[in-house]
Amino acid sequence: QPERLQAFAFEGSTGALRWGPRLFSDTDWNVNAWLRLASDPIGDFVATMGGQPGGGHVVKLSGANGDRLWESRVNGISIIDIAVDHAGNVLAVGSGGPGGEWAVVKLSGADGRPLWGPVVEVGRSLRARLLTVAQDDDVVVAGSEQRRLPGGDAESWVVARYESGDGSRVWGPVRDEGGECLGPDSTT
């Protein structure tokens, strides 16, 4: 028997049930769990789903009735977090390789096709933890990385900002090392 996932939508001002439950089996999209949910500017919902080796899924559901509007598979990325920019496009970040990388991708909010990415940052056990969309629609990613410090290995934070239009790095990754903030060249 396939595992069933349920989706509901509620009115924000009253809490009244808008639609649901919508039942989805794991065979609907061949996934095991919905990991993150975000809403777009017109009230539709975007969910990222995990459980697949070598890729993650992003699905857009109608805010009006829960119908699936599109699905996009992002190959090579185990998606950790998603966000929606002011235009309704979807940003996703996750882990993307055996060497400890994170990867960021931007998908069209209209149909789920990739607009850019994946943009990959390489580090020692680098793990994306979350992303957020800035007011200018640039994407900021925060995560952690195993670092070799004088006293031994430790987990440090890492932050980078990417340009909304093409995914180019605006700054970062900025790393913390033993409480000191180091710039991209590790000297400032």
C-alpha positions as CSV (number, residue, x, y, z in Angstrom):
1,Q,0.0,0.0,0.0
2,P,1.6,3.3,-1.0
3,E,2.1,5.9,1.7
4,R,-0.4,8.8,1.5
5,L,0.4,12.5,1.7
6,Q,-2.3,15.0,2.4
7,A,-2.5,18.7,1.5
8,F,-4.9,21.3,2.8
9,A,-5.3,25.0,2.3
10,F,-6.9,27.4,4.8
11,E,-8.1,31.0,4.5
12,G,-5.4,33.2,6.0
13,S,-7.8,35.6,7.7
14,T,-10.3,33.2,9.1
15,G,-8.6,29.8,9.2
16,A,-11.6,28.3,7.3
17,L,-10.8,25.3,5.1
18,R,-10.3,26.4,1.5
19,W,-9.8,22.9,0.1
20,G,-8.6,19.5,1.2
21,P,-7.7,17.1,2.1
22,R,-6.1,16.3,-1.3
23,L,-4.6,12.8,-1.0
24,F,-1.4,12.0,-2.9
25,S,0.3,8.6,-2.9
26,D,4.1,8.4,-3.1
27,T,3.6,6.9,-6.6
28,D,2.0,10.2,-7.8
29,W,5.4,11.8,-7.9
30,N,7.6,8.9,-6.7
31,V,8.6,10.7,-3.6
32,N,8.6,10.0,0.1
33,A,7.9,13.3,1.8
34,W,7.1,16.9,1.3
35,L,9.9,18.9,2.9
36,R,9.1,22.6,2.4
37,L,6.1,24.7,1.4
38,A,6.0,28.3,0.1
39,S,3.3,30.4,-1.3
40,D,3.6,32.7,-4.4
41,P,2.3,36.2,-4.9
42,I,-1.1,35.0,-6.3
43,G,-1.8,32.4,-3.7
44,D,-0.6,29.2,-5.3
45,F,1.6,26.9,-3.3
46,V,5.0,25.4,-4.2
47,A,6.3,22.3,-2.4
48,T,9.6,20.6,-2.5
49,M,9.7,16.9,-2.1
50,G,12.6,14.6,-1.3
51,G,13.3,11.0,-1.0
52,Q,14.8,10.4,-4.5
53,P,18.5,9.7,-5.0
54,G,20.1,12.1,-7.4
55,G,17.3,14.7,-7.5
56,G,14.5,16.6,-5.9
57,H,11.1,17.5,-7.0
58,V,9.3,20.8,-6.9
59,V,5.5,20.8,-7.4
60,K,3.2,23.8,-7.8
61,L,-0.4,23.4,-6.5
62,S,-3.3,25.7,-7.3
63,G,-4.2,27.8,-4.2
64,A,-7.8,27.8,-5.4
65,N,-8.4,24.0,-5.5
66,G,-5.2,22.1,-4.9
67,D,-4.8,20.9,-8.5
68,R,-1.2,20.2,-9.6
69,L,-0.2,23.0,-12.0
70,W,3.3,21.7,-12.8
71,E,6.1,19.5,-11.5
72,S,9.8,19.9,-12.0
73,R,12.6,17.4,-11.2
74,V,15.9,19.0,-10.3
75,N,18.5,16.4,-11.1
76,G,21.5,16.0,-8.9
77,I,20.2,18.1,-6.0
78,S,18.6,16.9,-2.8
79,I,16.5,19.9,-2.1
80,I,16.6,21.3,1.4
81,D,14.7,24.6,1.2
82,I,12.7,26.7,-1.3
83,A,11.5,30.2,-1.5
84,V,9.4,32.2,-4.0
85,D,10.6,35.6,-5.4
86,H,8.3,38.7,-6.0
87,A,7.6,37.5,-9.6
88,G,6.5,34.1,-8.5
89,N,9.7,32.2,-9.6
90,V,11.0,29.5,-7.4
91,L,14.5,29.3,-5.8
92,A,15.7,26.0,-4.5
93,V,18.8,25.0,-2.6
94,G,20.2,21.7,-1.6
95,S,23.1,19.3,-1.5
96,G,24.5,18.3,-4.8
97,G,27.3,15.9,-4.8
98,P,29.6,13.3,-3.1
99,G,32.3,15.9,-2.2
100,G,30.1,18.2,-0.1
101,E,28.6,20.8,-2.3
102,W,25.5,23.0,-2.2
103,A,23.6,23.9,-5.3
104,V,21.1,26.7,-6.0
105,V,18.6,26.7,-8.9
106,K,15.9,29.1,-10.1
107,L,12.7,27.7,-11.7
108,S,10.0,29.6,-13.7
109,G,6.9,30.0,-11.5
110,A,4.8,29.7,-14.7
111,D,5.9,26.2,-15.8
112,G,8.8,25.0,-13.6
113,R,11.5,25.1,-16.3
114,P,15.0,26.0,-15.1
115,L,15.8,29.7,-15.5
116,W,19.4,29.3,-14.2
117,G,21.5,26.9,-12.3
118,P,22.4,24.8,-10.7
119,V,25.1,27.1,-9.3
120,V,27.4,24.9,-7.3
121,E,29.6,25.9,-4.3
122,V,32.3,23.4,-3.3
123,G,33.6,23.0,0.2
124,R,34.6,20.4,2.8
125,S,31.3,18.8,3.8
126,L,29.4,22.0,2.7
127,R,25.7,21.8,3.5
128,A,23.0,24.2,2.6
129,R,20.6,24.8,5.5
130,L,18.2,27.5,4.2
131,L,17.7,30.3,1.7
132,T,15.8,33.5,1.6
133,V,14.9,36.0,-1.1
134,A,16.1,39.6,-0.6
135,Q,14.0,42.6,-1.5
136,D,15.7,42.9,-4.9
137,D,15.0,39.1,-5.5
138,D,18.7,38.1,-5.0
139,V,18.9,34.8,-3.1
140,V,20.9,34.4,0.1
141,V,22.0,30.9,1.1
142,A,23.2,29.9,4.5
143,G,24.7,26.7,5.5
144,S,27.5,25.0,7.4
145,E,30.8,23.4,6.5
146,Q,33.3,21.2,8.3
147,R,36.5,23.3,8.7
148,R,40.0,22.3,9.9
149,L,40.8,24.7,12.7
150,P,44.0,24.8,14.9
151,G,42.2,23.0,17.7
152,G,40.7,20.3,15.4
153,D,37.7,20.0,13.0
154,A,34.7,22.2,13.7
155,E,31.5,23.1,12.0
156,S,31.4,26.7,10.7
157,W,28.7,28.8,9.1
158,V,28.8,29.8,5.4
159,V,26.7,32.5,3.7
160,A,26.6,33.5,0.0
161,R,24.4,35.8,-2.1
162,Y,23.5,35.2,-5.8
163,E,22.1,37.5,-8.4
164,S,18.5,37.0,-9.2
165,G,18.8,37.4,-13.0
166,D,21.5,34.8,-13.8
167,G,22.6,33.2,-10.5
168,S,26.1,34.8,-10.5
169,R,27.7,35.2,-7.1
170,V,27.2,38.7,-5.7
171,W,29.4,38.0,-2.7
172,G,30.6,35.1,-0.6
173,P,30.8,32.5,0.4
174,V,31.7,34.2,3.6
175,R,32.9,31.7,6.2
176,D,33.3,32.0,10.0
177,E,36.5,30.5,11.4
178,G,36.8,30.3,15.1
179,G,34.5,33.3,15.6
180,E,36.2,35.6,13.0
181,C,34.3,36.5,9.9
182,L,36.5,35.7,6.8
183,G,35.8,37.0,3.4
184,P,35.8,35.0,0.2
185,D,39.7,35.1,-0.1
186,S,40.0,34.0,3.6
187,T,42.1,37.1,4.4
188,T,39.5,39.8,5.3
